[in-house]
Amino acid sequence: MINKPIILASTSPRRKKLLQQVGLKFTVKSSHFKEDMSINLPPEQMVKYFAREKAKNVAVHYKQGIVIGADTVISLGNQILGKPHTAAVAKKTLRQISGRTIKIITGYSVVDCWTKKEVTKAITTKVKMKKLTTHEISNYIKTKEPLDKAGAFGIQGLGALLVSKIEGDYYNVVGLPLYDLVKTLKQFGIKII
């Protein structure tokens, strides 16, 4: 393994926990890149663009190291479902996704600060939501869990009970497609196992 510092360009506690889970040693540096959700790009292209810009925004501060940037969106058809922040919006979102299949799309970008080598990808996981009753939606909202989660649910919490089927990388739904990311890190000389 090449000993290069690894920098996570994200303050997401879930992403940090996932990288710690696989034993990666890294530091966290928040990116100051501002996402513009009004840009007219398909979700896959948008998350790749945001992830790349976050990584590059942090990479300019280092002479050496490998920077990981990431961005995740949830889409229902072509509609992107953001964080609801209020109970009313959470209720509307949960009604929308009830019984439907949504896509969780994470873009990630790995940038070598020294060589400027860059690999950016988007990974999609399909999640089939169970048909939710009004009572279930109301009780879930009372927990406040859906308020700060894109798509109004968190699969790593009580939201797991709202999911009937998943197609693809579970960790992608949490915030980082670990399998693909680790394969990409190998291209930069970072081997975890």
C-alpha positions, 0 to 999 in steps of 0.5 A: 500500500502506498502511504498517501494521506486520504482526505474526505471532502465531506462532513457527512457523518454517514460517509465518515462512518462508512470509511471508518468501517472499512479501516481507512485512515483519513482526515476530513476537510469540508468543501466550500463548493456550493451545489446549484440544484437548478442546473439542468443535468440528468441526476447521474451527471449532476452527482458526478459534477457535484462530487468532482467539484467538491473533491477539486475544491478541497484538493487545491489545498494540498500538495499531496494526498488523495481526495474523495468527494461525493454527492447523493440524490434520490430520484423518482423518475426525473424528479429529485427528492431533497431533504424535506426539513418540515413535517409537511414536506416529509409527509408529501414526499413519503406519500409520493414514494409509497409503493414506488421504486426510487433510485439512489444515485451517488456520484463520487470523485477521487482526485490525486492532489500531486498528479491531478489524476481523477476518476469520477463515477455515478452508482445507482441503487434501486429501492422499492418502498413498501406501500405506506399507510397514513398511520405509518407515515405520521408515526415515522414523521414523529420520530423526526428521522425523515426531516434531514434525509434526502427522500424523507427516509434513512435506510440505516435507521427506522426507515429500513422498515419502509423498504421492501426490496433493494437492487444494488449496493446497500452502502450506496443508499447510506451515502457511499458505494463502498465496493466501487469506491474501493476498486477506484482507490486501488487505481490510486495505489490505495489497497484496503484488503 
